[in-house]
Amino acid sequence: MIRTFVITLVLFAAGGLVNEAQAQRSSFSQDEARDAREAGEIIPASEMIRLMERRYPSAQSIGIVDLYRERAPFYLIRVITPDGRRLDIYADARTGREIPPREIRNYRY
């Protein structure tokens, strides 16, 4: 089985995940993400993808959707399962720990 791992950092503001005003307020720009990574404040996207590959070894696709900067930085990661289901996973950008959906409100303003 060929697995395709997509490493992308894209904003889906136009796609309906968040509206444009929220994206401007709560998402890292590419420069900000790079600066935070270089300062050791967040795990690089490539490392987050590797963590998700270990947690979801049968995934067809794993991609970074966005990197948010609210109370604490977190990634939104999209995983496509072998049966085609889409999982949206939140992970702490500092530690890589998955954030249960019920706890995501603690990361947001």
C-alpha positions as CSV (number, residue, x, y, z in Angstrom):
1,M,0.0,0.0,0.0
2,I,1.4,3.3,-1.0
3,R,1.1,6.0,1.7
4,T,1.2,9.6,0.8
5,F,2.3,11.9,3.5
6,V,1.5,15.5,2.6
7,I,3.5,18.1,4.4
8,T,1.7,21.4,4.0
9,L,1.2,24.4,6.0
10,V,-1.8,26.1,4.5
11,L,-4.6,28.3,5.7
12,F,-8.1,27.1,4.8
13,A,-9.7,30.4,5.7
14,A,-11.4,30.5,2.4
15,G,-12.3,26.8,2.7
16,G,-14.6,27.4,5.6
17,L,-12.5,26.2,8.6
18,V,-12.0,29.7,9.9
19,N,-13.1,33.0,8.6
20,E,-10.5,35.4,7.3
21,A,-10.6,37.7,10.4
22,Q,-9.9,34.7,12.7
23,A,-7.1,33.5,10.5
24,Q,-5.4,36.9,10.6
25,R,-5.8,37.1,14.3
26,S,-5.0,33.6,15.5
27,S,-2.7,31.9,12.9
28,F,1.0,32.2,12.7
29,S,2.4,33.8,9.6
30,Q,5.2,31.7,7.9
31,D,7.8,34.1,9.3
32,E,6.4,33.9,12.8
33,A,6.3,30.1,12.6
34,R,9.9,30.0,11.5
35,D,11.0,32.4,14.2
36,A,9.2,30.4,16.9
37,R,10.7,27.2,15.6
38,E,14.2,28.6,15.5
39,A,13.7,30.0,19.0
40,G,12.7,26.5,20.2
41,E,9.3,27.6,21.2
42,I,7.4,25.1,18.9
43,I,8.1,21.7,17.4
44,P,8.8,22.0,13.6
45,A,6.0,20.9,11.3
46,S,8.2,18.1,9.9
47,E,8.7,16.7,13.4
48,M,5.0,16.9,14.2
49,I,4.3,15.0,11.0
50,R,6.8,12.3,12.1
51,L,5.0,12.1,15.5
52,M,1.7,11.6,13.8
53,E,3.1,9.0,11.5
54,R,4.1,7.0,14.5
55,R,0.7,7.5,16.2
56,Y,-1.3,6.7,13.0
57,P,0.9,4.3,11.1
58,S,-1.8,3.2,8.7
59,A,-2.9,6.7,7.7
60,Q,-3.1,7.4,4.0
61,S,-2.3,11.1,4.4
62,I,-1.2,13.4,7.2
63,G,-1.0,17.1,6.8
64,I,-0.6,20.2,8.9
65,V,-3.7,22.4,8.3
66,D,-2.7,25.4,10.5
67,L,-0.6,26.6,13.4
68,Y,-2.6,28.7,15.8
69,R,-1.3,31.1,18.4
70,E,-3.9,31.6,21.0
71,R,-3.2,31.1,24.8
72,A,-0.8,28.4,23.8
73,P,0.4,27.5,20.3
74,F,-1.3,24.4,18.7
75,Y,-1.4,22.6,15.4
76,L,-4.5,21.5,13.6
77,I,-3.5,18.2,11.8
78,R,-5.6,16.4,9.3
79,V,-5.3,12.6,9.1
80,I,-7.0,10.5,6.4
81,T,-7.6,6.9,7.5
82,P,-7.3,3.9,5.2
83,D,-11.1,3.8,5.0
84,G,-11.2,7.4,3.9
85,R,-12.4,9.0,7.1
86,R,-11.0,12.5,8.0
87,L,-9.7,13.1,11.5
88,D,-8.9,16.6,12.7
89,I,-6.4,16.4,15.5
90,Y,-5.2,19.2,17.7
91,A,-1.7,18.9,19.1
92,D,0.3,21.2,21.4
93,A,2.9,22.9,19.3
94,R,5.4,23.0,22.2
95,T,5.2,19.3,23.2
96,G,3.5,17.4,20.4
97,R,0.9,16.1,22.9
98,E,-2.5,15.5,21.3
99,I,-5.2,17.8,22.8
100,P,-8.5,16.1,23.4
101,P,-11.4,18.1,21.8
102,R,-12.9,18.9,25.2
103,E,-9.6,20.6,26.3
104,I,-9.1,22.7,23.2
105,R,-11.0,25.5,24.8
106,N,-8.2,25.8,27.3
107,Y,-5.9,26.8,24.4
108,R,-8.2,29.3,22.9
109,Y,-9.1,32.8,24.1
